Amino acid sequence: MPDSTSIYNLGTLDPTPVPDRSAPPSGGGPRPASPTVSFRASTPAARRMPTVYAGFDMYGTASLVLPGTGQMLRGEFALGLFYLSSMGLIAAVIWALVTSLERVTETLRTLEYPGAPALWAIAVSFGAAILLHLGSILSASPSGPKSPHPILAGLASAVLPGWGQVLNGAYRRACLFVCGAWIVAAMWILSLPVVHEGLAEVRLFIPDEVLAVCSPAVRFTAPVLIWALGLYDAVATATSRRRR
């Protein structure tokens, strides 16, 4: 069996002769100083220990899936509760506006206001939810670049846009892909027939400029581009950092 015992050089001892203290000094002079033992430490060469890195950012991943949870897992309960409760409040506001859109528009028209502000309120709430989500990702794990395996980063981006960038520590680029995913989701929601029928019942219509952006060509092309660019960016970044 191979000998796994490590031998460390603890240095060398250079003792000097110890004089007899019982003998008085000759000539009545002062007693000589106490003998010293010199120790020359010989430090062994530093061994390079392998760095074990799982390539998984728990805090950033948690905030990517549910804003605020990453901060709470890291111990920042106040900040995490702010993001989580704010997202819940915005979701409740959007749900209330959507379910009571007919009553809201009728009330606005009674007050001699157009019904379009109800749609703008939903759009603003949707935008606020995006900003909160991005802010939660940026503040989740600001610990600098990481080096996950390129396969892990690529698989993460293939499953969820921006996840591979989070594992790489590139949180700003992760926010770009997450924001793109939100916008694509909004385009698909606005293109649903049930949405157009519900708006027509309350005499509200989506502007033509928005409908042009939500055309089938854009709806099918945008998610493919976001997915492909996110996958490429995650793999390329992880590969370049592991080569350093």
C-alpha positions as CSV (number, residue, x, y, z in Angstrom):
1,M,0.0,0.0,0.0
2,P,1.3,3.5,-0.8
3,D,2.5,5.5,2.2
4,S,0.1,8.5,2.6
5,T,1.9,10.0,5.6
6,S,3.0,13.6,4.9
7,I,6.3,14.7,6.3
8,Y,6.7,18.3,7.2
9,N,10.0,20.1,7.8
10,L,9.6,21.9,11.1
11,G,13.0,23.6,10.9
12,T,16.3,23.0,12.5
13,L,17.4,23.7,16.0
14,D,20.8,25.4,16.5
15,P,21.5,25.1,20.2
16,T,24.4,26.9,21.8
17,P,26.3,25.4,24.7
18,V,24.7,26.1,28.0
19,P,27.3,27.3,30.6
20,D,27.2,26.1,34.2
21,R,25.1,28.7,36.1
22,S,26.3,27.4,39.5
23,A,29.9,28.5,38.8
24,P,30.5,32.2,39.6
25,P,31.8,34.3,36.8
26,S,35.5,34.9,36.8
27,G,36.8,38.2,37.8
28,G,33.7,39.2,39.7
29,G,32.1,40.6,36.6
30,P,28.4,40.5,35.8
31,R,26.7,37.2,35.2
32,P,26.5,36.4,31.5
33,A,23.1,36.5,29.8
34,S,21.0,33.5,29.7
35,P,21.8,31.2,26.8
36,T,19.4,31.3,23.9
37,V,18.4,28.7,21.5
38,S,18.0,29.9,17.9
39,F,15.2,28.4,15.8
40,R,15.3,28.7,12.1
41,A,12.0,27.9,10.7
42,S,12.0,26.3,7.3
43,T,8.6,26.8,5.8
44,P,7.6,24.0,3.3
45,A,6.5,25.0,-0.1
46,A,2.8,25.9,-0.2
47,R,0.7,23.1,-1.6
48,R,-2.0,24.1,-4.1
49,M,-5.2,22.8,-2.8
50,P,-7.9,22.0,-5.4
51,T,-10.7,24.6,-5.3
52,V,-14.1,22.8,-5.1
53,Y,-16.9,24.9,-6.6
54,A,-20.3,23.5,-7.2
55,G,-21.2,26.2,-9.7
56,F,-24.6,26.8,-8.2
57,D,-25.6,30.2,-6.9
58,M,-28.4,29.4,-4.4
59,Y,-29.2,33.0,-3.6
60,G,-29.3,34.3,-7.1
61,T,-31.3,31.3,-8.3
62,A,-33.9,31.8,-5.5
63,S,-34.4,35.5,-6.4
64,L,-34.6,34.6,-10.1
65,V,-37.5,32.2,-9.4
66,L,-39.2,34.2,-6.7
67,P,-38.0,37.7,-6.0
68,G,-37.0,38.3,-2.4
69,T,-36.3,34.7,-1.4
70,G,-32.6,35.0,-2.2
71,Q,-32.2,37.9,0.2
72,M,-34.1,36.0,2.9
73,L,-32.0,32.9,2.5
74,R,-28.9,35.1,2.9
75,G,-30.2,36.6,6.1
76,E,-31.4,40.0,4.8
77,F,-35.0,39.4,5.9
78,A,-36.1,43.1,5.7
79,L,-34.9,43.5,2.1
80,G,-36.3,40.1,1.1
81,L,-39.6,40.8,2.6
82,F,-39.8,44.1,0.8
83,Y,-39.3,42.4,-2.6
84,L,-41.6,39.5,-1.8
85,S,-44.4,41.6,-0.4
86,S,-44.2,44.2,-3.1
87,M,-44.5,41.5,-5.8
88,G,-47.5,40.1,-4.0
89,L,-49.1,43.6,-3.8
90,I,-48.5,44.3,-7.5
91,A,-50.0,40.9,-8.4
92,A,-53.0,41.6,-6.3
93,V,-53.5,45.0,-7.9
94,I,-53.2,43.6,-11.5
95,W,-55.7,40.8,-10.6
96,A,-58.1,43.3,-9.1
97,L,-57.9,45.5,-12.2
98,V,-58.4,42.6,-14.6
99,T,-61.3,41.1,-12.8
100,S,-63.1,44.4,-12.3
101,L,-62.1,46.0,-15.5
102,E,-65.7,46.5,-16.7
103,R,-66.7,48.3,-13.4
104,V,-63.6,50.4,-13.4
105,T,-64.1,51.6,-17.0
106,E,-67.8,52.4,-16.4
107,T,-66.8,54.4,-13.3
108,L,-64.3,56.3,-15.3
109,R,-66.7,57.1,-18.1
110,T,-69.3,58.2,-15.5
111,L,-66.7,60.6,-14.2
112,E,-66.2,61.8,-17.8
113,Y,-62.9,60.1,-18.2
114,P,-61.9,57.7,-20.9
115,G,-61.5,54.0,-19.9
116,A,-58.0,53.8,-21.2
117,P,-56.3,54.7,-17.9
118,A,-57.4,51.3,-16.6
119,L,-55.2,49.7,-19.2
120,W,-52.3,52.1,-18.4
121,A,-52.6,51.2,-14.7
122,I,-52.2,47.5,-15.6
123,A,-49.2,48.3,-17.9
124,V,-47.6,50.4,-15.1
125,S,-48.1,47.6,-12.6
126,F,-46.6,45.1,-15.0
127,G,-43.6,47.3,-15.5
128,A,-43.2,47.8,-11.7
129,A,-43.2,44.0,-11.3
130,I,-40.4,43.7,-13.9
131,L,-38.3,46.3,-12.1
132,L,-38.7,44.6,-8.7
133,H,-37.7,41.3,-10.2
134,L,-34.6,42.8,-11.8
135,G,-33.7,44.6,-8.6
136,S,-34.0,41.4,-6.6
137,I,-31.7,39.6,-8.9
138,L,-29.1,42.4,-8.8
139,S,-29.0,42.5,-5.0
140,A,-29.1,38.7,-4.5
141,S,-25.5,37.7,-4.9
142,P,-23.2,40.6,-5.7
143,S,-20.1,38.4,-5.0
144,G,-18.3,38.8,-8.3
145,P,-17.5,36.4,-11.2
146,K,-17.9,32.7,-10.7
147,S,-16.7,29.7,-12.7
148,P,-19.4,27.0,-13.2
149,H,-18.9,24.3,-15.7
150,P,-20.0,25.5,-19.2
151,I,-22.4,22.6,-19.5
152,L,-24.1,23.5,-16.2
153,A,-24.4,27.2,-17.3
154,G,-25.8,26.2,-20.7
155,L,-28.4,23.8,-19.3
156,A,-29.5,26.5,-16.8
157,S,-30.0,29.0,-19.6
158,A,-31.8,26.5,-21.7
159,V,-34.3,25.9,-18.8
160,L,-34.7,29.5,-17.7
161,P,-33.5,32.7,-19.5
162,G,-30.9,34.4,-17.4
163,W,-30.2,31.5,-15.1
164,G,-26.8,30.7,-16.7
165,Q,-25.8,34.3,-16.3
166,V,-26.7,34.2,-12.6
167,L,-24.5,31.1,-12.1
168,N,-21.7,33.0,-14.0
169,G,-22.1,36.0,-11.7
170,A,-23.1,38.2,-14.7
171,Y,-26.2,39.6,-13.0
172,R,-26.6,42.6,-15.3
173,R,-26.7,40.4,-18.4
174,A,-29.0,38.1,-16.5
175,C,-31.4,41.0,-16.0
176,L,-31.4,41.7,-19.8
177,F,-32.5,38.2,-20.6
178,V,-35.1,38.1,-17.7
179,C,-36.5,41.5,-19.0
180,G,-36.7,40.0,-22.5
181,A,-38.6,37.0,-21.2
182,W,-41.1,39.3,-19.4
183,I,-41.6,41.3,-22.6
184,V,-42.2,38.2,-24.6
185,A,-44.7,37.0,-22.1
186,A,-46.5,40.3,-22.3
187,M,-46.7,40.1,-26.1
188,W,-48.2,36.6,-25.9
189,I,-50.8,37.7,-23.4
190,L,-51.8,40.7,-25.5
191,S,-52.2,38.5,-28.5
192,L,-54.6,36.1,-26.9
193,P,-58.2,36.2,-28.4
194,V,-59.8,36.1,-25.0
195,V,-58.0,39.4,-24.1
196,H,-59.2,41.1,-27.2
197,E,-62.8,39.9,-26.6
198,G,-62.7,41.0,-23.0
199,L,-61.4,44.5,-23.9
200,A,-64.0,44.8,-26.7
201,E,-66.8,44.1,-24.2
202,V,-65.8,47.2,-22.2
203,R,-65.1,49.2,-25.4
204,L,-61.3,49.2,-25.0
205,F,-58.9,48.4,-27.7
206,I,-55.1,47.8,-27.8
207,P,-53.3,50.5,-29.9
208,D,-52.2,49.5,-33.4
209,E,-48.6,50.2,-32.5
210,V,-48.7,47.6,-29.8
211,L,-50.4,45.1,-32.0
212,A,-47.7,45.6,-34.6
213,V,-45.1,44.7,-32.0
214,C,-47.1,41.7,-31.0
215,S,-47.3,40.3,-34.5
216,P,-46.8,36.6,-35.0
217,A,-43.4,37.1,-36.6
218,V,-42.1,39.0,-33.6
219,R,-43.8,36.7,-31.1
220,F,-42.1,33.6,-32.5
221,T,-38.8,35.2,-33.4
222,A,-38.1,37.0,-30.1
223,P,-38.2,34.0,-27.8
224,V,-35.9,32.0,-30.1
225,L,-33.4,34.8,-30.2
226,I,-33.5,35.3,-26.4
227,W,-33.1,31.6,-25.8
228,A,-30.2,31.2,-28.3
229,L,-28.3,34.3,-27.2
230,G,-28.7,33.4,-23.5
231,L,-27.5,29.9,-24.1
232,Y,-24.5,31.1,-26.1
233,D,-23.6,33.9,-23.7
234,A,-23.8,31.5,-20.6
235,V,-21.5,28.9,-22.2
236,A,-19.0,31.4,-23.7
237,T,-18.7,33.3,-20.4
238,A,-18.2,30.1,-18.3
239,T,-15.7,28.8,-20.8
240,S,-13.6,32.0,-20.9
241,R,-13.5,32.3,-17.1
242,R,-12.5,28.7,-16.5
243,R,-9.5,29.2,-18.9
244,R,-8.1,32.1,-16.9
